[in-house]
């Protein structure tokens, strides 16, 4: 089984890029893990809803049979870190070929993509920039892996 984080467009902010690299490297010690970036070409005339539809169409075109899609969205289910570690363990035991977590673009997700997802997770009731969500999520994924192994990273 493979775990993937899909992101709409790449970040150019060095602190985000560095954070992603650091946590992705750590996670690979625990999971078969990769990050995919999907670029959506835009223009100034493209409205918010059109952009979300375009992003959704791109993501849906990349999905394969056996994939399990989880959206990272502020309106999703919130987990404490230990609960997320338990959720991750259940996902590892599933028959899915790929577990895909996705961070959308700056305007969130199109309704069609929401309807095709299997689960939606919120990292907080607060709103974060989508670039920063990538780092926050990767840190939580790493934390979940260390919780599962009983390592001393998480303190509760």
Secondary structure, 3 states (H helix, E strand, C coil): CEEEEEEECCCCCHHHHHHHHHHHHHHCCCCCEEEEEECCCCCCCCCHHHHHHHHHHHHHHHCCCCEEEEEEEEEEEECCHHHHHHHHHHHHHCCCCEEEEEECECCECCHHHHHHCCEEEECCCCCCCHHHHHHHHHHHHHHHHHHHCCCCCCCC
